[in-house]
């Protein structure tokens, strides 16, 4: 089953709050050279905020695809566009809680890439293995479903 918009939002927020936090923690501890810096968690917050907005666009565009699905290769492209967009906002426009002048682009690339890749793998592999009914509910964790389990 294809994810609903609410399913996309719920899954995105769930993965960022779990896998994204775990992926960001080594950078907080000093992997990026700035131990104890909360900037990595603020990047994660912005990924979540802008991701919810991106999902509105993805849901709309998905309707024009022949099977109304969002294949993995398009997700890869979307992840690259999201990362470039966020980097542009941080460095050029400026975002609260992140100093764009001292923001390291290489560390951002590594951090964002790790967060994105871990979320992608979890959504496409681990979620489908551990939570078998998740995909039959359109990716939704909360809500009313047309059938009862059991």
HULINFEN-V714593 format. One record per backbone hydrogen bond with DSSP energy under -1.0 kcal/mol. CO is the residue of the C=O (numbers start at 0). NH is the residue of the N-H. Records with the same first field share a line. If there is no record, write none. Layout:
# HULINFEN-V714593
CO=NH + NH
This chain:
# HULINFEN-V714593
3=7
4=8
5=9
6=10
7=11
8=12
9=13
10=14
11=15
12=16
13=17
14=19
17=21
18=22
19=23
20=24
23=27
24=28
25=30
27=35
29=32
33=36
37=41
38=42
39=43
40=44
41=45
42=46
43=47
44=48
45=49
46=50
47=51
48=52
49=53
50=54
52=56
53=57
54=58
55=59
56=60
57=61
59=62
60=63
61=64
64=67
70=74
71=75
72=76
73=77
74=78
75=79
76=80
77=81
78=82
79=83
80=84
81=85
82=86
83=87
84=88
85=89
86=90
87=91 + 92
88=93
94=97
103=107
104=108
105=109
106=110
107=111
108=112
109=113
110=114
111=115
112=116
113=117
114=118
115=119
116=120
117=121
118=122
119=123
120=124 + 125
121=126
124=128
125=129
126=130
130=133
133=138
134=137
136=139
137=3
